[in-house]
């Protein structure tokens, strides 16, 4: 039995020694959003419909330079060491060979706000409604939540193009149509709106993200395997 264990140990060590230097087949790696922006074009007909309900666009607080062809833009809040501060920490896996993009977890937080003047004869709301400090958890759903005021999902994002990952430039581009969320429609109806607007196409969105590779923990698999075999051999000798 001792000889068998020694053979296993030597064979395992030889296998590791032979295979360690060989090139590894490409596989999915984990990346994190570390910055970027969200560019928006608001749909004119949708704004007219909102105005008929009692909401008219007053202003948009830009916090970034819009991408070409877009009107407004919000900054992505980068990850922070302050655990109490809002910060994007969204991660995804990406295989450069298969180009498979898989959301893993985390959030995307944006700065900036959209302000609407409220016709208080139509809606039982304050004279101005702010939608801002937007927040999303793409790995769970594509609802964009307003943290500045209502605390509700206000938009639902529907992808309009495949995710474009550029590892050379460490960037990701995403394109969506933004639809009014059911929760925000219900909020307006409760305030007096006479028409539900869930699913209304409010505009087009382009997300430009800066990304960074998430370091993988050092793999100690080979060491553990050899160590385990050595331990088994010592125990056998003790017996």
Secondary structure, 3 states (H helix, E strand, C coil): CHHHHHHHHHHHHHHHHHHHCCCCCCCCEEEEEEEEEEEEEECHHHHHHHHHHCEEEEEECCCCCCCCCCCEEEEECCCCCCCCCCCCCCEEEEECCCCEEEEEECCEEECCEEEEEECCCCCCCCCEEEEECCEECCCCCCEEECCCCCCCEEEEEEECCCCEEECCCCEEEEEEEEEECHHHHHHHHHCCCCCCCCCCEEEEEEEEEEEEECCCCCCCHHHHHHHHHHHHHHHHHHC
